[in-house]
Amino acid sequence: MPYAERERDTVLQDIIGQYGYAGLAHKLGIAKNPRQTIYEWRQVPERWLEKVSKVTRRSFHQLRPDLYARNGRRIG
């Protein structure tokens, strides 16, 4: 089920605003249903953190503060 823009993580909203759905999917190498894949994300999925971090130059903590502390260590 797709998420309303207001339900999407603000950092992800900023990234989508900068690259667009298709542009971000292209940079990440998502070939199968690229726009739809990104559209369905509520926040950056953990399996995509490394690639999104490299493309956007944002830290894991910025992308997923629920999973990573400021020092880059995984929480929990």
Steps between C-alpha positions, in 0.01 A plus 500: 500500500649836400564759767380858502780756474434613858563144625836474326820573692601865447858410401368264233258770383795739459698242304206427270453874454863531395525198266140408420370145522640384168829686543567347841403154379738539204789610723435202729484255210141397563384353171174321584214747550742779600255782561252278682773352719612842627142626525410220741786577741388665824864533604823376347494120531795362693619296203535821295676711764852458363407593142273788600771630734758495219269666247369770733809543720286468810603294800322185612389698807344772284322241289392269783546653847280220634773248405829694520645734760682821404834320527385255232459205731195285468248542781393183676 
